[in-house]
Amino acid sequence: MRYIGIGSLLILLISFLPAELPGQEKPASLRDLDPITARVAARINLRLNNQIQAGAPVQVSVGSFSWQDSAVPLGGLWAMNLSRDLANASSRQYDVLAPGSGGGNWLVCGEIIEAGGILRVYTRLIRQKDQALNGVWNTDFEKTGFIISLLEQEQEQGRSGSAGALQDRYEPDSRERPAALSIGANAGTGGDTWVSRSFHDREDRDWFTIMPNQGGRVVAETVGDIDTYMELYDASGGSRIMYNDDGGDGENAKLTFPVEPGKPLILMVRGYSGDTGPYRIRAYYAELPDKDLEPNDAAADAKRINLNTDELEAYFSSPEDVDWYRLEIPAGGGYLQAVLDGSGSYTLELYDSQEKLLPAESAGDEEGGVGALVSGGIVYLKASLNWDSNQSWDANDYALYTRFRLSFTADAYEPDNQPRDAKDLAIGAPQRRSFTTEDDEDWARITITQAGRYGIRAKGETSDLDTYLELFNEQNTLIDDDDDGGDCCDAYLSLTLEAGVYYLKVSCLIEPDDYYLLTLQAEE
């Protein structure tokens, strides 16, 4: 009778116990799975080499790793990586069969389960001739967004690409045979649907057809750890309309584009620089910011807007779309400034009531701003888009704002733009003055015959005109100045003056929109 020693018995028992990998794995990308499967493969390799008799031909196959009886990307990637790692294992004494081929002396397979808030991959080593279990290795994963995404799409077994990622169930798709991508309701309403896809090799392209059932605009976007790139084509797939690289979250692509009911479009998505792996995609209708303004494609349909309008939100529904707006200018006319504010390139034009183009200058800091002196009555603004296929359709949202100030005729004290033209300002005799332009300066001469304390004020007649005062002596030396010493924005100087002649400079710190009163008073 042969007895087994205690040490040998312990080794034999340990060999059949599950080999736990320490801690919970938290991979954030496909590359992060490589060292995890490599550790498991190293343990399988060691076990196999200890079990195999020298000189005996041995073949090892890698089977499926299912999740809830279904094939998922995580299981397919796990099997594929183990096949690769076992084939590359050092000092191996066996041959590794192609994934999914079956047969062989030994089988590596398993399953994915949820246990105690984690995901566990059981990897089993089975001797085929008697189905004896020869080893079990458990790998625990924290349920991160990346790991969950690898469980959401069923896969067909045995279909794989050269880069180690599985083909998704929509393959083969092509420009000529695109997969349908449904358009959900507006994002956030629960009507949008994500579709799981994958790039199985560097040359993989995923093609989708989008069939809108209503007009407006659609957003197509991806999420995941893959750097994606999108192109939008017409229904034939031959003419590219636009493209995007990193318009979405992180390195994900995102396009916003106009659609017409019943007119299909084709969308192509690929991994940037040949990236491979899983991602998700969706399409949904986006709200139109100017749905209450359309149609306004001609002067006859122009929408009336008020002067001094702040950020009226609007949208170009196509590259050829134009938006017309109607403004009523008060009698006497004035200076009108209009600006389109957005991330695109725009053209804004002014027309009179007879739709005759008016001369205008560039105005504002944004491209697409115009300014001009206009007469009282009706004027039109025509807005259009300078667009090419290299920009995302997101650039076609814009905000329109207008600024208007009445024309101010030269007051009775002009010309008074320099000290030598200054007119006398008497004590207790207010003067009604105006700034004809933003850069206009008014000078006044003050003669003090009795030393004392005096107050000087420049105040808007009906508004908070932001005035500025500077007082000089006869030698052109600044004595004092003030910005907002009066009520709100009006300038006010209160100071003691000796007998003599002084010069007062009055200016405006904002675009003038009112007359102002200039006063000199003796104070107690």
MINUKE-69133 format. One record per residue (C-alpha): residue in three letters; x, y, z. Coordinates in Angstrom, 2 decimals. Example, Ala and Ser with C-alpha at 12.3 -4.5 7.8 and 13.67 -1.06 7.14 Angstrom:
(mike ALA, (12.30, -4.50, 7.80))
(mike SER, (13.67, -1.06, 7.14))
END
This chain:
(mike MET, (0.00, 0.00, 0.00))
(mike ARG, (1.33, 3.44, -1.02))
(mike TYR, (0.99, 6.29, 1.47))
(mike ILE, (0.89, 9.94, 0.55))
(mike GLY, (2.92, 12.28, 2.71))
(mike ILE, (1.34, 15.25, 4.49))
(mike GLY, (3.22, 17.76, 2.32))
(mike SER, (2.11, 16.07, -0.89))
(mike LEU, (-1.48, 15.92, 0.35))
(mike LEU, (-1.50, 19.66, 1.09))
(mike ILE, (-0.11, 20.42, -2.35))
(mike LEU, (-2.76, 18.19, -3.94))
(mike LEU, (-5.58, 19.88, -2.00))
(mike ILE, (-4.31, 23.38, -2.74))
(mike SER, (-4.13, 22.59, -6.44))
(mike PHE, (-7.91, 22.07, -6.53))
(mike LEU, (-8.79, 25.16, -4.51))
(mike PRO, (-9.87, 28.33, -6.35))
(mike ALA, (-6.93, 30.66, -6.85))
(mike GLU, (-8.26, 34.08, -5.82))
(mike LEU, (-6.77, 37.11, -7.49))
(mike PRO, (-6.27, 39.86, -4.87))
(mike GLY, (-8.71, 42.75, -4.70))
(mike GLN, (-11.22, 44.09, -7.20))
(mike GLU, (-10.07, 44.99, -10.70))
(mike LYS, (-11.07, 48.41, -12.09))
(mike PRO, (-10.14, 48.47, -15.79))
(mike ALA, (-11.08, 51.65, -17.65))
(mike SER, (-10.19, 50.52, -21.17))
(mike LEU, (-9.54, 47.40, -23.23))
(mike ARG, (-5.81, 47.82, -22.69))
(mike ASP, (-6.35, 47.55, -18.93))
(mike LEU, (-7.73, 44.00, -19.42))
(mike ASP, (-4.44, 42.73, -20.86))
(mike PRO, (-2.42, 42.45, -17.60))
(mike ILE, (-5.45, 40.94, -15.80))
(mike THR, (-5.92, 38.07, -18.27))
(mike ALA, (-2.14, 37.66, -18.45))
(mike ARG, (-2.02, 36.89, -14.71))
(mike VAL, (-4.78, 34.27, -15.06))
(mike ALA, (-3.07, 32.75, -18.12))
(mike ALA, (0.22, 32.47, -16.17))
(mike ARG, (-1.53, 30.41, -13.48))
(mike ILE, (-3.22, 28.16, -16.06))
(mike ASN, (0.11, 27.69, -17.83))
(mike LEU, (1.79, 26.64, -14.59))
(mike ARG, (-1.01, 24.19, -13.77))
(mike LEU, (-0.95, 22.65, -17.25))
(mike ASN, (2.82, 22.20, -17.29))
(mike ASN, (2.59, 20.43, -13.93))
(mike GLN, (-0.16, 18.09, -15.18))
(mike ILE, (1.21, 17.20, -18.61))
(mike GLN, (3.42, 14.13, -18.98))
(mike ALA, (6.63, 14.75, -20.87))
(mike GLY, (6.41, 13.91, -24.57))
(mike ALA, (2.63, 13.53, -24.65))
(mike PRO, (0.92, 15.63, -27.40))
(mike VAL, (-1.46, 18.04, -25.67))
(mike GLN, (-3.91, 20.53, -27.14))
(mike VAL, (-5.75, 23.25, -25.19))
(mike SER, (-8.89, 25.01, -26.39))
(mike VAL, (-10.54, 28.11, -24.93))
(mike GLY, (-14.34, 28.02, -24.80))
(mike SER, (-17.00, 30.52, -23.88))
(mike PHE, (-17.44, 32.80, -20.84))
(mike SER, (-21.16, 33.59, -20.70))
(mike TRP, (-23.18, 36.15, -18.75))
(mike GLN, (-26.71, 35.07, -17.84))
(mike ASP, (-26.48, 32.37, -20.52))
(mike SER, (-25.65, 35.00, -23.16))
(mike ALA, (-22.48, 35.88, -25.04))
(mike VAL, (-21.29, 39.38, -24.17))
(mike PRO, (-18.20, 41.44, -25.13))
(mike LEU, (-16.54, 40.89, -21.74))
(mike GLY, (-16.76, 37.12, -22.12))
(mike GLY, (-15.53, 37.21, -25.70))
(mike LEU, (-12.61, 39.48, -24.83))
(mike TRP, (-11.73, 37.31, -21.85))
(mike ALA, (-11.61, 34.16, -24.01))
(mike MET, (-9.67, 35.85, -26.79))
(mike ASN, (-7.08, 37.35, -24.43))
(mike LEU, (-6.58, 34.01, -22.65))
(mike SER, (-6.01, 32.28, -26.01))
(mike ARG, (-3.43, 34.87, -26.94))
(mike ASP, (-1.70, 34.84, -23.54))
(mike LEU, (-1.55, 31.02, -23.38))
(mike ALA, (-0.15, 30.87, -26.91))
(mike ASN, (2.57, 33.34, -25.86))
(mike ALA, (3.26, 31.68, -22.50))
(mike SER, (6.89, 30.83, -21.79))
(mike SER, (7.97, 27.14, -21.55))
(mike ARG, (4.52, 25.87, -22.48))
(mike GLN, (4.27, 22.15, -23.24))
(mike TYR, (1.02, 22.25, -25.22))
(mike ASP, (-0.59, 23.69, -28.35))
(mike VAL, (-3.36, 26.29, -28.18))
(mike LEU, (-6.25, 25.80, -30.59))
(mike ALA, (-8.05, 28.68, -32.27))
(mike PRO, (-10.78, 30.29, -30.11))
(mike GLY, (-14.13, 28.56, -30.40))
(mike SER, (-12.76, 25.56, -32.30))
(mike GLY, (-13.45, 23.08, -29.49))
(mike GLY, (-11.64, 19.73, -29.11))
(mike GLY, (-8.27, 19.28, -27.44))
(mike ASN, (-7.21, 17.53, -24.28))
(mike TRP, (-7.92, 20.45, -22.00))
(mike LEU, (-10.65, 23.10, -22.02))
(mike VAL, (-10.51, 26.59, -20.52))
(mike CYS, (-14.00, 28.05, -20.05))
(mike GLY, (-16.17, 29.76, -17.47))
(mike GLU, (-18.92, 32.22, -16.73))
(mike ILE, (-19.56, 35.72, -15.43))
(mike ILE, (-21.80, 36.17, -12.40))
(mike GLU, (-22.87, 38.99, -10.09))
(mike ALA, (-21.94, 38.34, -6.45))
(mike GLY, (-22.20, 40.74, -3.54))
(mike GLY, (-22.13, 43.92, -5.62))
(mike ILE, (-19.22, 42.80, -7.81))
(mike LEU, (-18.85, 40.99, -11.13))
(mike ARG, (-16.86, 37.75, -10.94))
(mike VAL, (-15.33, 35.89, -13.86))
(mike TYR, (-14.88, 32.17, -13.12))
(mike THR, (-12.09, 30.67, -15.21))
(mike ARG, (-12.05, 26.85, -15.12))
(mike LEU, (-9.52, 24.32, -16.39))
(mike ILE, (-11.23, 21.03, -17.36))
(mike ARG, (-9.68, 17.73, -18.49))
(mike GLN, (-11.74, 16.75, -21.50))
(mike LYS, (-11.54, 12.94, -21.31))
(mike ASP, (-13.33, 12.71, -17.97))
(mike GLN, (-14.58, 16.31, -17.50))
(mike ALA, (-12.53, 16.53, -14.31))
(mike LEU, (-12.18, 20.02, -12.88))
(mike ASN, (-8.49, 20.73, -12.45))
(mike GLY, (-8.51, 24.36, -11.37))
(mike VAL, (-10.69, 27.44, -10.84))
(mike TRP, (-9.56, 31.06, -10.85))
(mike ASN, (-11.85, 33.88, -9.73))
(mike THR, (-11.39, 37.45, -10.94))
(mike ASP, (-13.52, 40.15, -9.32))
(mike PHE, (-14.42, 43.40, -11.08))
(mike GLU, (-15.87, 46.56, -9.62))
(mike LYS, (-19.01, 47.46, -11.57))
(mike THR, (-17.60, 50.51, -13.34))
(mike GLY, (-19.27, 52.09, -16.35))
(mike PHE, (-16.69, 50.50, -18.63))
(mike ILE, (-17.29, 46.99, -17.29))
(mike ILE, (-21.07, 47.40, -17.43))
(mike SER, (-20.80, 48.54, -21.07))
(mike LEU, (-19.12, 45.20, -21.88))
(mike LEU, (-22.20, 43.33, -20.67))
(mike GLU, (-24.83, 45.21, -22.64))
(mike GLN, (-24.47, 43.79, -26.13))
(mike GLU, (-24.93, 40.18, -27.15))
(mike GLN, (-22.20, 38.86, -29.42))
(mike GLU, (-21.99, 35.97, -31.86))
(mike GLN, (-19.41, 33.40, -30.81))
(mike GLY, (-16.35, 32.88, -32.93))
(mike ARG, (-16.52, 36.19, -34.83))
(mike SER, (-13.53, 38.32, -34.09))
(mike GLY, (-11.17, 40.79, -35.63))
(mike SER, (-7.41, 40.88, -35.79))
(mike ALA, (-7.06, 43.52, -33.05))
(mike GLY, (-8.63, 41.48, -30.25))
(mike ALA, (-12.12, 43.04, -30.16))
(mike LEU, (-15.24, 41.12, -31.18))
(mike GLN, (-17.37, 42.08, -34.12))
(mike ASP, (-20.78, 43.28, -33.00))
(mike ARG, (-24.02, 41.65, -34.11))
(mike TYR, (-24.70, 44.35, -36.73))
(mike GLU, (-21.72, 43.24, -38.82))
(mike PRO, (-21.21, 43.12, -41.67))
(mike ASP, (-22.37, 46.68, -42.37))
(mike SER, (-21.10, 49.00, -45.08))
(mike ARG, (-21.81, 52.19, -46.95))
(mike GLU, (-24.07, 50.17, -49.24))
(mike ARG, (-25.66, 48.17, -46.39))
(mike PRO, (-25.84, 50.49, -43.36))
(mike ALA, (-27.50, 49.44, -40.10))
(mike ALA, (-30.61, 51.39, -39.10))
(mike LEU, (-30.18, 53.90, -36.26))
(mike SER, (-33.52, 55.02, -34.86))
(mike ILE, (-34.06, 58.63, -33.79))
(mike GLY, (-35.27, 59.04, -30.23))
(mike ALA, (-37.23, 61.87, -28.69))
(mike ASN, (-35.47, 64.90, -27.26))
(mike ALA, (-32.62, 63.83, -24.94))
(mike GLY, (-33.61, 63.85, -21.28))
(mike THR, (-37.23, 62.87, -21.92))
(mike GLY, (-36.49, 59.14, -21.78))
(mike GLY, (-37.21, 58.64, -25.47))
(mike ASP, (-33.64, 58.18, -26.66))
(mike THR, (-32.02, 54.76, -27.06))
(mike TRP, (-28.35, 53.82, -26.89))
(mike VAL, (-27.02, 51.14, -29.24))
(mike SER, (-23.89, 49.17, -28.35))
(mike ARG, (-21.34, 48.69, -31.13))
(mike SER, (-17.65, 47.90, -31.39))
(mike PHE, (-14.71, 48.44, -33.73))
(mike HIS, (-13.21, 44.98, -34.21))
(mike ASP, (-10.08, 46.09, -36.06))
(mike ARG, (-8.26, 49.25, -37.15))
(mike GLU, (-10.03, 49.32, -40.50))
(mike ASP, (-13.55, 48.77, -39.13))
(mike ARG, (-16.16, 51.36, -40.12))
(mike ASP, (-19.68, 51.32, -38.70))
(mike TRP, (-22.34, 52.63, -41.10))
(mike PHE, (-25.82, 53.77, -40.07))
(mike THR, (-28.86, 55.01, -41.94))
(mike ILE, (-31.01, 57.67, -40.27))
(mike MET, (-34.59, 58.10, -41.43))
(mike PRO, (-36.32, 61.16, -39.91))
(mike ASN, (-40.11, 61.19, -39.65))
(mike GLN, (-40.21, 64.93, -38.97))
(mike GLY, (-38.27, 68.04, -39.84))
(mike GLY, (-35.89, 69.86, -37.52))
(mike ARG, (-32.46, 68.82, -36.37))
(mike VAL, (-30.93, 65.64, -34.99))
(mike VAL, (-28.02, 64.99, -32.65))
(mike ALA, (-25.87, 61.88, -33.14))
(mike GLU, (-23.27, 61.15, -30.47))
(mike THR, (-21.13, 58.38, -29.01))
(mike VAL, (-20.01, 57.57, -25.46))
(mike GLY, (-17.27, 55.29, -24.19))
(mike ASP, (-13.51, 55.13, -23.88))
(mike ILE, (-12.88, 54.98, -27.63))
(mike ASP, (-11.76, 58.13, -29.45))
(mike THR, (-14.47, 58.23, -32.13))
(mike TYR, (-14.82, 60.13, -35.40))
(mike MET, (-18.04, 60.78, -37.39))
(mike GLU, (-18.96, 61.69, -40.94))
(mike LEU, (-22.44, 62.51, -42.26))
(mike TYR, (-23.36, 61.73, -45.88))
(mike ASP, (-26.33, 62.21, -48.15))
(mike ALA, (-28.66, 59.30, -48.87))
(mike SER, (-26.36, 57.90, -51.57))
(mike GLY, (-23.39, 57.89, -49.22))
(mike GLY, (-21.31, 59.62, -51.87))
(mike SER, (-21.38, 63.26, -50.77))
(mike ARG, (-20.04, 64.16, -47.34))
(mike ILE, (-22.06, 66.85, -45.58))
(mike MET, (-20.05, 67.36, -42.40))
(mike TYR, (-17.77, 65.62, -39.91))
(mike ASN, (-16.71, 65.80, -36.26))
(mike ASP, (-13.96, 64.42, -34.06))
(mike ASP, (-14.20, 65.47, -30.38))
(mike GLY, (-17.48, 67.40, -30.26))
(mike GLY, (-18.98, 65.19, -27.54))
(mike ASP, (-17.92, 64.12, -24.07))
(mike GLY, (-14.15, 63.65, -23.84))
(mike GLU, (-12.86, 62.19, -27.10))
(mike ASN, (-16.31, 61.16, -28.33))
(mike ALA, (-17.72, 62.49, -31.59))
(mike LYS, (-20.97, 64.44, -31.82))
(mike LEU, (-22.84, 65.99, -34.75))
(mike THR, (-25.94, 68.17, -34.85))
(mike PHE, (-27.55, 68.45, -38.27))
(mike PRO, (-30.79, 69.49, -40.01))
(mike VAL, (-33.20, 66.82, -41.25))
(mike GLU, (-36.25, 66.71, -43.48))
(mike PRO, (-39.09, 64.22, -43.04))
(mike GLY, (-38.65, 61.12, -45.19))
(mike LYS, (-35.19, 62.13, -46.41))
(mike PRO, (-32.59, 59.60, -45.16))
(mike LEU, (-29.00, 60.38, -44.26))
(mike ILE, (-26.02, 58.07, -43.76))
(mike LEU, (-23.67, 58.27, -40.79))
(mike MET, (-20.21, 56.68, -40.59))
(mike VAL, (-18.36, 56.16, -37.29))
(mike ARG, (-14.82, 54.85, -36.81))
(mike GLY, (-12.12, 54.77, -34.18))
(mike TYR, (-9.78, 57.73, -34.50))
(mike SER, (-6.24, 56.59, -35.38))
(mike GLY, (-7.53, 53.03, -35.64))
(mike ASP, (-8.78, 52.70, -32.06))
(mike THR, (-10.67, 49.44, -31.44))
(mike GLY, (-13.16, 48.29, -28.82))
(mike PRO, (-16.75, 48.85, -27.69))
(mike TYR, (-18.71, 52.11, -27.71))
(mike ARG, (-22.33, 53.23, -27.65))
(mike ILE, (-24.19, 55.51, -30.06))
(mike ARG, (-27.57, 57.23, -30.17))
(mike ALA, (-29.51, 59.76, -32.24))
(mike TYR, (-32.29, 62.04, -31.02))
(mike TYR, (-34.27, 65.09, -32.07))
(mike ALA, (-32.96, 68.37, -30.66))
(mike GLU, (-35.21, 71.27, -29.79))
(mike LEU, (-35.22, 74.21, -32.23))
(mike PRO, (-34.53, 77.48, -30.41))
(mike ASP, (-36.39, 79.59, -32.97))
(mike LYS, (-39.46, 77.46, -33.66))
(mike ASP, (-41.67, 80.47, -32.89))
(mike LEU, (-39.77, 82.70, -35.35))
(mike GLU, (-39.97, 80.53, -38.45))
(mike PRO, (-40.83, 80.93, -41.21))
(mike ASN, (-38.84, 84.14, -41.71))
(mike ASP, (-36.99, 83.40, -44.93))
(mike ALA, (-38.01, 86.60, -46.74))
(mike ALA, (-38.57, 90.25, -45.86))
(mike ALA, (-42.33, 89.75, -46.24))
(mike ASP, (-42.17, 87.13, -43.46))
(mike ALA, (-39.71, 89.03, -41.27))
(mike LYS, (-40.38, 88.71, -37.55))
(mike ARG, (-40.70, 91.96, -35.65))
(mike ILE, (-38.18, 92.43, -32.86))
(mike ASN, (-37.72, 95.30, -30.44))
(mike LEU, (-34.80, 97.66, -30.36))
(mike ASN, (-32.21, 96.94, -27.67))
(mike THR, (-33.09, 93.22, -27.78))
(mike ASP, (-30.83, 91.02, -25.66))
(mike GLU, (-29.78, 87.60, -27.03))
(mike LEU, (-32.78, 86.52, -29.07))
(mike GLU, (-31.99, 82.82, -29.68))
(mike ALA, (-32.28, 81.54, -33.24))
(mike TYR, (-31.03, 78.82, -35.57))
(mike PHE, (-30.17, 78.20, -39.21))
(mike SER, (-32.08, 75.12, -40.31))
(mike SER, (-29.87, 74.50, -43.36))
(mike PRO, (-26.78, 75.99, -45.04))
(mike GLU, (-29.10, 77.97, -47.35))
(mike ASP, (-31.41, 79.22, -44.58))
(mike VAL, (-31.71, 83.00, -44.08))
(mike ASP, (-33.51, 84.78, -41.25))
(mike TRP, (-35.19, 88.16, -41.66))
(mike TYR, (-36.08, 90.55, -38.83))
(mike ARG, (-38.08, 93.78, -38.84))
(mike LEU, (-37.33, 96.80, -36.64))
(mike GLU, (-39.16, 100.10, -36.21))
(mike ILE, (-36.81, 103.07, -35.87))
(mike PRO, (-38.16, 106.15, -33.98))
(mike ALA, (-38.71, 109.40, -35.87))
(mike GLY, (-35.46, 111.28, -36.27))
(mike GLY, (-33.48, 108.10, -36.68))
(mike GLY, (-30.31, 107.18, -34.89))
(mike TYR, (-27.42, 104.73, -34.75))
(mike LEU, (-28.35, 101.02, -34.97))
(mike GLN, (-25.96, 98.22, -34.05))
(mike ALA, (-26.81, 94.54, -34.52))
(mike VAL, (-24.66, 91.53, -33.73))
(mike LEU, (-24.98, 87.77, -34.27))
(mike ASP, (-23.21, 86.05, -31.40))
(mike GLY, (-22.24, 82.39, -31.82))
(mike SER, (-19.44, 80.00, -32.72))
(mike GLY, (-20.06, 80.10, -36.47))
(mike SER, (-19.28, 82.56, -39.24))
(mike TYR, (-22.18, 84.84, -40.16))
(mike THR, (-23.21, 87.66, -42.46))
(mike LEU, (-25.63, 90.36, -41.26))
(mike GLU, (-27.04, 92.98, -43.64))
(mike LEU, (-29.26, 96.06, -43.22))
(mike TYR, (-32.08, 96.94, -45.64))
(mike ASP, (-34.45, 99.87, -45.78))
(mike SER, (-38.24, 99.59, -46.01))
(mike GLN, (-37.94, 99.09, -49.79))
(mike GLU, (-35.52, 96.18, -49.26))
(mike LYS, (-32.60, 98.23, -50.55))
(mike LEU, (-29.24, 97.29, -49.02))
(mike LEU, (-27.95, 100.01, -46.71))
(mike PRO, (-24.26, 100.83, -46.28))
(mike ALA, (-23.02, 99.65, -42.87))
(mike GLU, (-19.79, 99.31, -40.96))
(mike SER, (-18.51, 96.40, -38.92))
(mike ALA, (-19.62, 96.69, -35.32))
(mike GLY, (-19.17, 94.70, -32.13))
(mike ASP, (-16.54, 92.12, -31.26))
(mike GLU, (-18.32, 89.20, -32.96))
(mike GLU, (-18.13, 88.26, -36.62))
(mike GLY, (-21.39, 89.28, -38.24))
(mike GLY, (-21.88, 92.62, -36.45))
(mike VAL, (-23.02, 95.73, -38.33))
(mike GLY, (-23.70, 99.33, -37.40))
(mike ALA, (-25.14, 102.27, -39.33))
(mike LEU, (-27.02, 105.55, -39.02))
(mike VAL, (-30.60, 104.83, -40.03))
(mike SER, (-33.60, 107.04, -40.66))
(mike GLY, (-36.89, 106.74, -38.85))
(mike GLY, (-39.24, 104.05, -40.12))
(mike ILE, (-38.89, 100.36, -40.98))
(mike VAL, (-35.53, 98.65, -41.44))
(mike TYR, (-34.76, 94.96, -41.98))
(mike LEU, (-31.96, 92.72, -40.77))
(mike LYS, (-31.02, 89.76, -42.95))
(mike ALA, (-28.93, 87.04, -41.26))
(mike SER, (-27.17, 84.23, -43.13))
(mike LEU, (-24.56, 81.59, -42.44))
(mike ASN, (-21.08, 81.27, -43.89))
(mike TRP, (-20.88, 77.49, -43.58))
(mike ASP, (-18.71, 74.68, -44.89))
(mike SER, (-18.66, 70.94, -44.23))
(mike ASN, (-15.69, 71.21, -41.86))
(mike GLN, (-17.77, 72.56, -39.00))
(mike SER, (-20.28, 70.90, -36.74))
(mike TRP, (-23.89, 71.95, -37.13))
(mike ASP, (-23.77, 73.04, -33.46))
(mike ALA, (-22.14, 76.21, -34.80))
(mike ASN, (-25.43, 77.25, -36.37))
(mike ASP, (-27.18, 78.31, -33.18))
(mike TYR, (-26.81, 82.03, -32.65))
(mike ALA, (-28.02, 84.87, -30.46))
(mike LEU, (-29.07, 88.20, -31.97))
(mike TYR, (-28.96, 91.43, -30.03))
(mike THR, (-29.49, 95.01, -31.12))
(mike ARG, (-28.47, 98.39, -29.71))
(mike PHE, (-29.99, 101.70, -30.76))
(mike ARG, (-29.45, 105.30, -29.73))
(mike LEU, (-31.20, 108.39, -30.98))
(mike SER, (-29.34, 110.78, -33.22))
(mike PHE, (-28.29, 113.87, -31.29))
(mike THR, (-27.97, 117.05, -33.25))
(mike ALA, (-25.11, 119.36, -32.44))
(mike ASP, (-26.06, 121.49, -29.44))
(mike ALA, (-25.83, 125.27, -29.27))
(mike TYR, (-22.34, 125.13, -27.72))
(mike GLU, (-20.64, 123.33, -30.60))
(mike PRO, (-17.93, 123.38, -31.72))
(mike ASP, (-16.40, 122.87, -28.27))
(mike ASN, (-14.08, 119.90, -28.71))
(mike GLN, (-10.95, 121.67, -27.40))
(mike PRO, (-10.16, 124.34, -24.75))
(mike ARG, (-9.85, 127.22, -27.20))
(mike ASP, (-13.45, 126.62, -28.35))
(mike ALA, (-14.85, 126.36, -24.81))
(mike LYS, (-18.05, 128.33, -24.09))
(mike ASP, (-18.69, 130.04, -20.79))
(mike LEU, (-20.56, 128.15, -18.06))
(mike ALA, (-22.20, 130.62, -15.68))
(mike ILE, (-23.09, 129.95, -12.04))
(mike GLY, (-26.72, 128.84, -11.66))
(mike ALA, (-27.37, 128.64, -15.43))
(mike PRO, (-27.72, 124.94, -16.50))
(mike GLN, (-26.77, 124.07, -20.06))
(mike ARG, (-28.53, 121.33, -22.06))
(mike ARG, (-25.84, 119.58, -24.09))
(mike SER, (-25.31, 116.37, -26.12))
(mike PHE, (-22.55, 114.04, -27.24))
(mike THR, (-22.88, 113.56, -30.98))
(mike THR, (-20.67, 110.44, -30.89))
(mike GLU, (-19.18, 108.17, -28.26))
(mike ASP, (-15.82, 109.95, -28.66))
(mike ASP, (-17.25, 113.47, -28.52))
(mike GLU, (-15.78, 115.80, -25.87))
(mike ASP, (-17.33, 119.05, -24.63))
(mike TRP, (-15.26, 121.88, -23.14))
(mike ALA, (-16.58, 124.74, -21.00))
(mike ARG, (-14.85, 127.81, -19.53))
(mike ILE, (-15.51, 128.78, -15.90))
(mike THR, (-14.65, 132.23, -14.54))
(mike ILE, (-14.58, 132.47, -10.71))
(mike THR, (-14.68, 136.01, -9.33))
(mike GLN, (-15.08, 135.13, -5.66))
(mike ALA, (-13.15, 132.31, -3.96))
(mike GLY, (-15.35, 129.65, -2.39))
(mike ARG, (-16.67, 126.11, -2.66))
(mike TYR, (-18.41, 125.15, -5.87))
(mike GLY, (-20.21, 122.10, -7.26))
(mike ILE, (-20.02, 121.00, -10.90))
(mike ARG, (-22.28, 118.26, -12.27))
(mike ALA, (-22.91, 116.53, -15.64))
(mike LYS, (-26.12, 114.50, -15.39))
(mike GLY, (-28.20, 112.62, -17.99))
(mike GLU, (-31.47, 114.38, -18.72))
(mike THR, (-33.69, 111.29, -18.57))
(mike SER, (-31.28, 108.36, -18.08))
(mike ASP, (-28.22, 107.28, -16.13))
(mike LEU, (-25.71, 108.65, -18.61))
(mike ASP, (-22.20, 107.73, -17.48))
(mike THR, (-20.38, 111.08, -17.58))
(mike TYR, (-16.82, 112.01, -16.64))
(mike LEU, (-15.48, 115.44, -15.53))
(mike GLU, (-11.92, 116.84, -15.62))
(mike LEU, (-11.12, 120.37, -14.35))
(mike PHE, (-7.94, 122.22, -15.50))
(mike ASN, (-6.41, 125.60, -14.62))
(mike GLU, (-5.24, 128.13, -17.21))
(mike GLN, (-1.86, 126.36, -17.43))
(mike ASN, (-3.68, 123.14, -18.52))
(mike THR, (-2.81, 121.41, -15.25))
(mike LEU, (-5.40, 118.91, -14.00))
(mike ILE, (-6.88, 120.04, -10.69))
(mike ASP, (-9.45, 117.31, -10.08))
(mike ASP, (-11.61, 114.77, -11.87))
(mike ASP, (-14.63, 112.56, -11.13))
(mike ASP, (-16.56, 109.65, -12.62))
(mike ASP, (-19.55, 108.63, -10.46))
(mike GLY, (-19.57, 111.18, -7.64))
(mike GLY, (-23.18, 112.19, -8.26))
(mike ASP, (-26.32, 110.10, -8.45))
(mike CYS, (-25.57, 106.70, -9.96))
(mike CYS, (-23.39, 107.26, -13.02))
(mike ASP, (-23.29, 111.05, -13.32))
(mike ALA, (-20.07, 112.92, -12.54))
(mike TYR, (-19.97, 115.51, -9.73))
(mike LEU, (-17.10, 117.65, -8.48))
(mike SER, (-17.28, 119.53, -5.17))
(mike LEU, (-14.16, 121.62, -4.47))
(mike THR, (-12.81, 124.98, -3.32))
(mike LEU, (-11.78, 127.29, -6.14))
(mike GLU, (-9.76, 130.49, -6.01))
(mike ALA, (-10.64, 133.40, -8.21))
(mike GLY, (-9.50, 132.77, -11.78))
(mike VAL, (-10.31, 131.04, -15.08))
(mike TYR, (-10.76, 127.28, -15.32))
(mike TYR, (-11.47, 124.83, -18.14))
(mike LEU, (-13.86, 121.92, -17.78))
(mike LYS, (-13.71, 118.81, -19.99))
(mike VAL, (-16.85, 116.62, -20.15))
(mike SER, (-16.88, 113.16, -21.76))
(mike CYS, (-19.06, 110.05, -21.79))
(mike LEU, (-17.81, 106.59, -20.78))
(mike ILE, (-20.53, 104.68, -22.62))
(mike GLU, (-22.29, 105.04, -25.94))
(mike PRO, (-24.44, 108.17, -25.41))
(mike ASP, (-28.19, 107.65, -25.40))
(mike ASP, (-29.42, 110.91, -23.84))
(mike TYR, (-28.87, 114.62, -23.50))
(mike TYR, (-27.20, 115.87, -20.34))
(mike LEU, (-27.37, 118.93, -18.12))
(mike LEU, (-24.14, 120.71, -17.18))
(mike THR, (-24.42, 122.90, -14.06))
(mike LEU, (-22.18, 125.07, -11.86))
(mike GLN, (-23.43, 125.98, -8.36))
(mike ALA, (-21.97, 127.87, -5.42))
(mike GLU, (-22.08, 125.72, -2.28))
(mike GLU, (-22.45, 126.83, 1.35))
END
